[in-house]
Amino acid sequence: MDCADLGHLVFLPRGDTALTRRSREESTLSVVVVRFNRRKSRYERQGVLVEEAALARAETRCLADAEARRRRRARDARRRVAEDERFAAAFAAEILRLFPGCPVERARAIAAHASVRGSGRVGRSAAGRALTEGAVISAVVAGVRHGNTAYDQLLMSGVPRYEARRRIAGTVQSVLRAWQGVGKEDVG
């Protein structure tokens, strides 16, 4: 570090975004520290190197407004919870529009599961947030697959995913037809 003229910098681990941002603002020299994760085949940020005096000034600034930032985080968390509840209700309403025979509690459960923030499920995709028909149907199919069939048991017993889905396809289609109020024709 000394030969690269970085010996006077101190390491600030990742995690506190306000402190990191302010430390970099205060420091005339800062270096991002990364480590290669072989399992994920990508570099991941570990923290930053900043000047010690800059870190001290940034810590002082963070302490000065810590209460305001805590209140803002709490307010934002409440707002996100309310948004998530509204979104899950809209998702459930769309499920019931497309599948009028679906039990209301089941539609709510499917919508709640599909729309968990940060889950990566179809309800949080761009199509899911837009309540497109394809995304809603995908969420319902997944709900039926896991709730009305032996799909999970098949997977746990070592059956490959494609084979397990093939085996339960008839059951899934019959439940979807019943919920749609459709007769013999196949559901998309």
N, C-alpha and C positions, 0 to 999 in steps of 0.2 A: 504494500500500500504506500509506503514511504517513497519508493522509487517512482511511483506514478503520481507523486505529489498529492496523495489522498490520505496520508497518515493522520492529518489533523481533523478528519471528519469522524463523526460518531454514527453508529447504526441505530436507526429508528425502525423497529419492526412494523409490518403492515397491521392494520386493524383500526386505528383511530384516524379517520379520514380528515377531520378538522385539524388535528395536530400535524399530520403529514402535509396537508396543503399549506398551512401557515408556516411550517418549518422550511418548506421549499421557497416560499415567498420571502422569508427573512434571510435565507442563506444565499451568498453570492455564488456558491458552488454546491451542486447536489448531484448525486449519482443513484440511479435506480439499481437495486440489487435483485437479480433473478437467478433461478435455479431451474435446470432442465429436469422435467419429470418424465422419466423413461416410460412409465406405464401409460401416460396420456400423450406422450410424444409432443410435448410443448413446453415452452418456458413459462414459469409461474413467478410472479412478483413476490419477493420475500420482504421487502422494505426499501428504505432509502438511506443513503449516507448524507448527512448534513453537517454544517458547522455547529459546534457545541453551543456557542453563544446564540445562534439562530434558534436552536432547539429550546433553549431557556426562554427566549423572548416569546416563542410560539406557545410554550406551556403556560406562560403568564397570561397571554391573550385568551387561551382556551379556558383557563380557570375563571377569568373575568366574566365570560358569558356562558359558563357551563349550565347554569339554571335555565337560561333562555333556550339553549339548544335542547335540553332535556324536555322542556315544555313543548317545544316544536315537534320533537320526535313523538311524544305522546299524542299530540293533536293529529299529526300525520298518520299515526297508527290507527286512531279512532276513525279517521276519514277513510283509510284503506279498508277497514272492517266493514264500514257502511257501504262502500262501493262494492265490495265482494258480496255482501248480502243482496244488494240490488241486482248484481250481475247473475248470481245463482238463481234468484227469483225469475229473472227474464229468461234464463236458460231453461228452467223448469217449465215456464209458460210455453216456450217454443217446443219443448218435448211434447207437452200435452196437445199442442196444436197439430203437430205431425203424427202423434200417436194418441188419439183421443181415448183409446181403451186402456192406456197405461194407468195403473193406480197412482193417485196424486202423490202419496208418500214415496212411492218408488221413483217417480219423476224427480221429486225434490232430492232424493238420495243420489240419483245418477248425476243430477246437475251439481250438487255440492261436491261430489267426488271429482267430476271432470273439470271443475273450475277452481281448484285449489291453486292459489298464487304460488308461482315458482315450481310447480310440479312437473311442467313439461307435458302435461296431458293435453288432449285435443281441445278442451275448453279454454285453455290459456293461449292457444295458437292464435294467429291473426284471424284465421277463418272462424275459430271458436268465439273470439271476442266480437266478431261481426255477426255472430249467430247465423252463419250460413247453414243451409239445409244439410250439406254433406258433413259438416263438422258435428252437427247435432245428431245426425243419424249414426255417425261413427261412435259418439259417446254412448248412445243407446245400445248399439250392437255390443260394445265392450261391457256395458252394464249387464246385459242379458247373458253374455258369454260367461261372465264371472258369477252372476247371481242365480242363473236358472239352469246351468249345465254342470257337468262334471269336469269342465275344462281345467280347473286348477289341480284337481286330483290327477288328471292325465299328465299334466306337466310334471307334477311332483313324482310320478311313477316313472319318469324318464321318456315319455312319448315326446317326439320332436314337436315343436310349436305348429308347423304346417300340418302335420298329421292330426294333432289334437283339434285344430280348427276344422279340418275336414270332417272329423268324426262328429263334431257337435253342430255342424252347419245346419242340418235339418231341424234340430231343436230350436236354434236361434231364429231361423226363418219362420217357423210356426208361431213362436211367441211374438215376433214382429208383426206377422199377418194378423194375429188376434188383437194386438194393440192398435193396429191401424183400422181394424174392422174390414179387412180385405178378405176376399174369398180364396180361391185356388191360385190366383196368379202370384208370381214370384215378386218379392220385395227387392228393389234395386241393389 
